[in-house]
Amino acid sequence: MAVPSLRGRLMRMIMLVVPLVWLVATGLSGYAAWHEVNELYDNQQRLFARQLLYSTPAIARPVAPPGPGSDAVDGMALALWDAHGELMLHDGEGLNLSPHPGFSGFLTLEAEGKQWRVYYLSANARTVAVAMERKERWEVVRGLLAAQWLPWLLMVPVLLILLWRSVARGLAPLERVREELQHRTPDDPTPLSRAVPSELTPLIDGMNGLIARGAEMLSRERRFTADAAHELRTPLAALRVQAEVAQLSTTTQARQHALGQLTLGIDRATRLTEQLLALSRLDPLQTPAHLAPLRWQAIAARALEEARRVAAEHGIGVELQQSVPDAEVLPLSGDETLVGLLLRNLLDNAIRYSPDGATVTLVLAADHVAVRDTGPGISAEWLERVRERFFRPPGQSQPGSGLGLSIVERVAELHGLALQLENHPEGGLVARLVRA
């Protein structure tokens, strides 16, 4: 379903709200005008009644109705009665009025199909009535409202044009942002300009954050691709050499040795590829995909089972030390699959660098989880650099890619953990995970 444009939505809202406000304002104006006109006419009737009552001689006698061409005022009637209710004075229409001796005030009457607003005033043994048709008042109010409506109706087209231009001008910053994004290349990390109205600043800030994260991810991917290509080149070249040696070998023993080296090279390349894939999946993550309370004992049992198969080939023992109940081991929520990957890499590194017949220990405690080996340890100057991807300290005799600890640190970071590396006083390296 097509989403209506923001400009169209604003114009529709304005075209709905403006007439509504205009109608409400007109209604209020009409009510106020009706009130004011009534007040004005009522005051005129009072004044006229007093003047008629106090200025008419007591000897006044009934007069005949005005004939054709008389100056009688349309929409107005008047009458004067004495104390006995005898009509002393009228203007023709006044014949339709009835006396109310002793009464003073306003009445609304209907006579000969007309509605009259009548003011009675009684004094000096006489009663006067001054009446005005109500339609006269309505005509005055309609005239006042028409004087307001006509300019509005004439200005509606001008108003719509001005509103359209104002909306277009107000949306111009959005149009500039659209054009800037349209002409931007995918690898352009330049932030969008913040020279926009304050209402758009949160949007621009959010987009700039997205652009920065995208640029960082793109840079990381490029760096990762370059490093991976560099690291894969060496094992692949070695595989080619071993394959050529096997082809050129003239004895069975030499061929078997070359094929054995080829198998080891394939294993190393496979492990490197698996680690690269693991890192490529971990890098984009901001938080673990599946969060649940970690069952450290179960995760450790699976990691130890895999580690013991590898360690047995070198006569290395792998043991578990747990000083607290299962539920109290470093309470944490996380992804068990990723944490299992972390423990497998720590155990694999410990086994790889421990001498034959040594022991590797996995420690589960209330405030940390650690793996300790009995290998040569790491020189103090390299303890921090071994965390870097593809870095291996000089003089290493064991094969490896330099990615194991990078994977461990990335998984730890996703779970709010910090990786601590230190040489044990009795020899070997301790890799400890604690809360960051």
C-alpha positions as CSV (number, residue, x, y, z in Angstrom):
1,M,0.0,0.0,0.0
2,A,1.4,3.4,-1.0
3,V,2.3,5.7,1.9
4,P,1.0,9.3,1.4
5,S,3.6,12.0,1.2
6,L,4.3,14.1,4.2
7,R,3.5,17.3,2.2
8,G,0.1,15.8,1.2
9,R,-0.7,14.8,4.8
10,L,0.2,18.2,6.1
11,M,-1.9,20.0,3.5
12,R,-4.9,17.7,4.2
13,M,-4.6,18.3,7.9
14,I,-4.3,22.1,7.4
15,M,-7.3,22.1,5.0
16,L,-9.3,20.2,7.6
17,V,-8.2,22.3,10.6
18,V,-8.4,25.8,9.1
19,P,-12.0,25.5,8.0
20,L,-12.9,23.9,11.3
21,V,-11.3,26.7,13.3
22,W,-12.9,29.2,10.9
23,L,-16.3,27.7,11.5
24,V,-15.8,27.7,15.3
25,A,-14.6,31.3,15.2
26,T,-17.5,32.3,13.0
27,G,-20.0,30.6,15.4
28,L,-18.4,32.5,18.3
29,S,-18.5,35.7,16.4
30,G,-22.1,35.2,15.5
31,Y,-23.0,34.5,19.1
32,A,-21.2,37.6,20.2
33,A,-22.8,39.7,17.4
34,W,-26.3,38.4,18.3
35,H,-25.7,39.3,22.0
36,E,-24.4,42.8,21.1
37,V,-27.2,43.5,18.6
38,N,-29.8,42.4,21.1
39,E,-28.3,44.6,23.8
40,L,-28.2,47.6,21.4
41,Y,-31.8,47.2,20.2
42,D,-33.1,46.6,23.7
43,N,-31.4,49.8,24.9
44,Q,-33.0,51.7,22.0
45,Q,-36.4,50.3,22.9
46,R,-36.0,51.3,26.5
47,L,-34.9,54.8,25.5
48,F,-37.7,55.3,23.0
49,A,-40.3,54.0,25.5
50,R,-39.2,56.5,28.1
51,Q,-39.2,59.4,25.7
52,L,-42.6,58.4,24.4
53,L,-44.1,57.9,27.9
54,Y,-42.8,61.2,29.4
55,S,-43.2,63.4,26.4
56,T,-46.7,62.5,25.3
57,P,-49.4,64.8,26.7
58,A,-51.9,63.2,29.0
59,I,-54.7,64.5,26.7
60,A,-53.4,62.4,23.8
61,R,-56.2,60.6,22.0
62,P,-56.3,57.6,19.7
63,V,-55.0,58.2,16.3
64,A,-55.9,56.4,13.1
65,P,-53.5,54.0,11.5
66,P,-51.1,55.5,9.0
67,G,-52.2,55.4,5.4
68,P,-50.3,54.5,2.3
69,G,-47.1,56.5,1.9
70,S,-46.8,57.2,5.6
71,D,-43.4,57.4,7.3
72,A,-44.1,54.5,9.6
73,V,-40.9,52.6,10.4
74,D,-40.9,49.0,9.0
75,G,-40.4,46.4,11.6
76,M,-41.4,48.6,14.5
77,A,-44.6,49.2,16.4
78,L,-45.6,51.3,19.4
79,A,-48.7,51.9,21.5
80,L,-49.7,54.0,24.5
81,W,-52.5,53.2,26.9
82,D,-54.1,55.0,29.8
83,A,-54.8,53.6,33.2
84,H,-58.1,52.2,31.9
85,G,-56.4,50.3,29.0
86,E,-57.7,52.8,26.5
87,L,-55.5,53.2,23.5
88,M,-54.1,56.7,23.4
89,L,-51.6,56.5,20.7
90,H,-50.4,53.9,18.1
91,D,-48.6,53.7,14.8
92,G,-50.8,51.1,13.1
93,E,-48.8,48.0,13.9
94,G,-49.5,49.1,17.6
95,L,-53.1,47.9,17.2
96,N,-51.8,44.4,17.4
97,L,-50.3,44.9,20.8
98,S,-52.2,44.3,23.9
99,P,-51.9,46.4,27.1
100,H,-50.2,45.0,30.3
101,P,-51.1,47.7,32.9
102,G,-48.5,48.0,35.6
103,F,-46.0,45.7,33.8
104,S,-42.5,46.8,32.9
105,G,-40.1,44.6,31.0
106,F,-39.5,42.6,27.8
107,L,-41.9,40.0,26.2
108,T,-41.6,38.0,23.1
109,L,-44.9,37.9,21.2
110,E,-46.2,36.6,17.9
111,A,-48.8,38.5,15.9
112,E,-49.9,38.0,12.3
113,G,-47.1,35.6,11.7
114,K,-44.4,37.9,12.9
115,Q,-42.2,37.6,16.1
116,W,-41.9,40.7,18.1
117,R,-39.6,41.7,20.9
118,V,-41.8,44.1,23.0
119,Y,-40.7,46.4,25.8
120,Y,-43.4,47.5,28.2
121,L,-43.0,50.5,30.5
122,S,-45.7,51.6,33.0
123,A,-45.6,54.9,34.8
124,N,-47.8,58.0,35.5
125,A,-51.0,55.8,35.1
126,R,-50.0,55.0,31.6
127,T,-48.4,52.1,29.8
128,V,-46.3,52.3,26.7
129,A,-45.1,49.4,24.4
130,V,-42.3,49.6,21.9
131,A,-41.9,46.5,19.7
132,M,-39.4,45.5,17.1
133,E,-39.5,42.5,14.8
134,R,-36.8,39.9,15.7
135,K,-36.0,39.4,12.0
136,E,-34.6,42.9,12.0
137,R,-32.0,41.8,14.5
138,W,-31.2,38.6,12.5
139,E,-30.7,40.7,9.4
140,V,-28.2,42.9,11.2
141,V,-26.3,39.8,12.5
142,R,-26.3,38.2,9.1
143,G,-24.9,41.4,7.6
144,L,-22.1,41.5,10.1
145,L,-21.2,37.8,9.5
146,A,-21.4,38.3,5.7
147,A,-18.9,41.1,6.1
148,Q,-16.5,38.6,7.8
149,W,-17.2,35.7,5.4
150,L,-16.7,37.5,2.2
151,P,-13.0,38.4,2.7
152,W,-12.3,34.9,4.0
153,L,-13.9,33.3,0.9
154,L,-12.0,35.6,-1.4
155,M,-8.8,34.8,0.4
156,V,-9.1,31.0,0.5
157,P,-7.2,30.5,-2.8
158,V,-4.5,32.8,-1.7
159,L,-4.4,31.1,1.7
160,L,-4.0,27.7,0.2
161,I,-1.2,28.9,-2.1
162,L,0.7,30.5,0.8
163,L,0.2,27.3,2.9
164,W,1.5,25.1,0.1
165,R,4.6,27.3,-0.3
166,S,5.1,27.4,3.5
167,V,4.9,23.6,3.8
168,A,7.3,23.2,0.8
169,R,9.7,25.7,2.4
170,G,9.4,23.9,5.8
171,L,10.2,20.5,4.2
172,A,13.1,21.9,2.2
173,P,15.7,20.6,4.7
174,L,14.3,17.0,4.3
175,E,14.7,17.4,0.5
176,R,18.3,18.5,1.0
177,V,19.0,15.5,3.2
178,R,17.4,13.2,0.5
179,E,19.5,14.7,-2.2
180,E,22.7,14.3,-0.1
181,L,21.9,10.7,0.6
182,Q,21.0,10.0,-3.0
183,H,24.4,11.2,-4.3
184,R,26.4,9.6,-1.5
185,T,28.7,6.6,-2.3
186,P,28.3,3.5,-0.1
187,D,31.8,3.9,1.4
188,D,31.5,7.6,2.2
189,P,31.8,8.0,6.0
190,T,31.2,11.8,6.0
191,P,28.5,12.7,8.5
192,L,25.4,14.5,7.3
193,S,25.2,18.2,7.9
194,R,23.5,19.2,11.2
195,A,22.4,22.6,9.7
196,V,18.8,21.6,9.9
197,P,15.8,22.6,12.1
198,S,16.0,21.3,15.6
199,E,13.1,18.9,15.0
200,L,15.3,17.1,12.4
201,T,18.4,17.0,14.6
202,P,17.6,13.6,16.3
203,L,17.0,12.1,12.8
204,I,20.3,13.4,11.5
205,D,22.1,12.3,14.6
206,G,20.6,8.8,14.3
207,M,21.6,8.6,10.6
208,N,25.1,9.8,11.3
209,G,25.4,7.1,14.0
210,L,24.3,4.5,11.4
211,I,26.7,5.9,8.8
212,A,29.6,5.7,11.4
213,R,28.7,2.2,12.4
214,G,28.5,1.2,8.7
215,A,31.8,2.8,8.0
216,E,33.4,1.0,11.0
217,M,31.9,-2.3,9.9
218,L,33.1,-1.8,6.3
219,S,36.6,-0.9,7.5
220,R,36.6,-3.9,9.8
221,E,35.5,-6.2,7.0
222,R,38.1,-4.8,4.6
223,R,40.8,-5.2,7.3
224,F,39.6,-8.7,8.1
225,T,39.5,-9.7,4.4
226,A,43.0,-8.4,3.8
227,D,44.3,-10.2,7.0
228,A,42.5,-13.4,6.0
229,A,43.9,-13.3,2.5
230,H,47.4,-12.8,3.8
231,E,47.2,-15.6,6.4
232,L,45.6,-18.1,4.0
233,R,48.3,-17.4,1.4
234,T,51.0,-19.1,3.5
235,P,49.2,-22.4,4.4
236,L,47.8,-22.7,0.8
237,A,51.3,-22.2,-0.6
238,A,52.6,-24.8,1.8
239,L,49.9,-27.3,0.7
240,R,50.9,-26.8,-2.9
241,V,54.6,-27.4,-2.0
242,Q,53.7,-30.7,-0.2
243,A,51.5,-31.8,-3.1
244,E,54.4,-31.2,-5.5
245,V,56.8,-33.0,-3.2
246,A,54.4,-36.0,-3.1
247,Q,54.2,-36.0,-6.9
248,L,57.9,-35.9,-7.3
249,S,58.7,-38.4,-4.6
250,T,60.5,-41.5,-5.9
251,T,60.1,-43.7,-2.8
252,T,57.0,-44.8,-0.9
253,Q,58.5,-43.6,2.4
254,A,59.1,-40.1,1.0
255,R,55.7,-40.0,-0.6
256,Q,54.0,-41.0,2.6
257,H,55.9,-38.4,4.6
258,A,54.8,-35.7,2.0
259,L,51.2,-36.8,2.2
260,G,51.3,-36.8,6.0
261,Q,52.6,-33.2,5.9
262,L,49.9,-32.4,3.3
263,T,47.3,-33.7,5.7
264,L,48.6,-31.6,8.6
265,G,48.6,-28.6,6.3
266,I,45.0,-29.2,5.4
267,D,44.1,-29.6,9.0
268,R,45.8,-26.2,9.8
269,A,44.1,-24.5,6.9
270,T,40.7,-26.0,7.9
271,R,41.2,-24.7,11.5
272,L,42.2,-21.3,10.2
273,T,39.1,-21.2,8.0
274,E,36.9,-22.2,10.8
275,Q,38.3,-19.5,13.1
276,L,37.9,-16.9,10.3
277,L,34.3,-17.9,9.9
278,A,33.8,-17.7,13.6
279,L,35.2,-14.2,13.7
280,S,33.2,-13.1,10.7
281,R,30.0,-14.2,12.6
282,L,31.1,-12.5,15.9
283,D,32.2,-9.1,14.5
284,P,28.7,-7.8,13.5
285,L,27.1,-8.8,16.8
286,Q,26.2,-6.1,19.3
287,T,24.7,-8.5,21.9
288,P,24.4,-12.3,21.9
289,A,21.5,-13.6,19.8
290,H,20.1,-15.9,22.5
291,L,20.3,-14.9,26.2
292,A,19.6,-17.3,29.0
293,P,21.3,-18.0,32.4
294,L,24.5,-19.8,31.6
295,R,24.9,-23.4,32.9
296,W,28.7,-23.3,33.3
297,Q,29.0,-26.9,34.4
298,A,27.1,-28.3,31.3
299,I,29.1,-26.0,28.9
300,A,32.4,-27.0,30.6
301,A,31.5,-30.7,30.3
302,R,30.9,-30.5,26.5
303,A,34.1,-28.4,26.0
304,L,36.2,-30.8,28.2
305,E,34.9,-33.9,26.3
306,E,36.2,-32.4,23.0
307,A,39.4,-31.2,24.5
308,R,40.2,-34.6,26.0
309,R,40.1,-36.3,22.6
310,V,42.8,-33.9,21.3
311,A,44.8,-34.0,24.6
312,A,44.9,-37.8,24.7
313,E,47.1,-37.8,21.5
314,H,49.8,-36.0,23.5
315,G,49.3,-37.6,26.8
316,I,48.0,-34.4,28.3
317,G,45.5,-34.5,31.1
318,V,42.5,-32.2,31.3
319,E,40.8,-31.7,34.6
320,L,38.0,-29.6,36.1
321,Q,38.2,-27.7,39.4
322,Q,35.0,-26.4,40.8
323,S,34.9,-24.7,44.2
324,V,31.2,-23.7,44.3
325,P,27.9,-25.3,43.5
326,D,26.8,-25.2,39.8
327,A,24.2,-22.4,40.4
328,E,26.9,-20.1,42.0
329,V,29.5,-20.3,39.2
330,L,29.9,-16.7,37.8
331,P,26.2,-16.0,37.5
332,L,25.7,-14.6,34.0
333,S,23.2,-14.6,31.1
334,G,24.5,-15.3,27.7
335,D,24.6,-17.6,24.6
336,E,25.8,-21.1,25.6
337,T,27.0,-21.8,22.0
338,L,29.3,-18.8,22.0
339,V,30.5,-19.4,25.5
340,G,31.2,-23.0,24.5
341,L,33.3,-21.7,21.6
342,L,35.2,-19.5,24.0
343,L,36.1,-22.4,26.4
344,R,37.1,-24.7,23.5
345,N,39.5,-22.1,22.2
346,L,41.0,-21.5,25.6
347,L,41.4,-25.3,26.2
348,D,42.8,-25.8,22.7
349,N,45.4,-23.1,23.2
350,A,46.4,-24.5,26.6
351,I,46.7,-28.0,25.1
352,R,48.7,-26.8,22.1
353,Y,51.3,-25.0,24.2
354,S,51.6,-27.6,27.0
355,P,54.4,-30.2,26.9
356,D,53.5,-33.9,26.6
357,G,52.3,-35.4,29.9
358,A,51.3,-32.0,31.3
359,T,48.0,-31.1,32.8
360,V,45.5,-28.4,31.7
361,T,43.0,-27.2,34.3
362,L,39.6,-25.6,33.8
363,V,38.6,-23.7,37.0
364,L,34.9,-22.7,37.8
365,A,34.6,-20.3,40.6
366,A,32.0,-17.8,41.9
367,D,33.8,-14.7,40.5
368,H,35.7,-16.1,37.6
369,V,36.3,-18.9,35.1
370,A,39.9,-19.7,34.2
371,V,42.0,-22.1,32.1
372,R,45.6,-22.8,33.3
373,D,48.3,-24.7,31.4
374,T,51.8,-25.8,32.3
375,G,53.5,-24.6,29.1
376,P,56.2,-22.0,28.7
377,G,53.9,-19.0,29.3
378,I,54.2,-15.8,27.4
379,S,56.9,-13.1,27.7
380,A,55.6,-10.1,29.6
381,E,56.2,-7.8,26.5
382,W,53.8,-9.9,24.4
383,L,51.0,-10.5,26.9
384,E,48.9,-7.7,25.5
385,R,49.8,-8.1,21.9
386,V,48.7,-11.8,21.7
387,R,45.2,-10.5,21.8
388,E,45.7,-9.0,18.4
389,R,44.4,-10.9,15.4
390,F,47.0,-13.0,13.5
391,F,49.7,-12.0,16.0
392,R,52.0,-14.8,17.2
393,P,55.0,-14.1,19.5
394,P,58.4,-14.7,17.9
395,G,60.0,-18.1,18.3
396,Q,56.8,-20.1,18.4
397,S,57.3,-23.7,17.4
398,Q,53.7,-24.8,17.6
399,P,51.5,-24.2,14.6
400,G,48.7,-21.7,14.9
401,S,46.9,-18.8,13.3
402,G,46.9,-16.2,16.1
403,L,43.1,-16.0,16.1
404,G,42.1,-18.1,19.1
405,L,42.5,-15.4,21.8
406,S,40.8,-12.9,19.4
407,I,37.8,-15.1,19.3
408,V,37.9,-15.5,23.1
409,E,38.1,-11.8,23.7
410,R,35.3,-11.0,21.3
411,V,32.9,-13.5,22.9
412,A,33.9,-12.2,26.3
413,E,33.2,-8.7,25.3
414,L,29.7,-9.6,24.0
415,H,29.0,-11.1,27.5
416,G,30.3,-8.2,29.6
417,L,33.5,-10.2,30.5
418,A,37.1,-9.2,30.5
419,L,40.0,-11.6,29.5
420,Q,43.0,-11.4,31.9
421,L,46.2,-13.1,30.9
422,E,49.0,-13.7,33.4
423,N,51.9,-16.0,33.8
424,H,51.6,-18.4,36.8
425,P,54.4,-18.3,39.4
426,E,54.9,-22.1,39.0
427,G,55.0,-21.9,35.2
428,G,52.4,-21.8,32.5
429,L,49.7,-19.3,31.5
430,V,46.4,-18.5,33.2
431,A,43.6,-17.1,31.1
432,R,40.9,-15.8,33.4
433,L,37.4,-14.4,32.6
434,V,36.0,-11.9,35.1
435,R,33.2,-9.3,34.9
436,A,34.3,-6.3,33.0
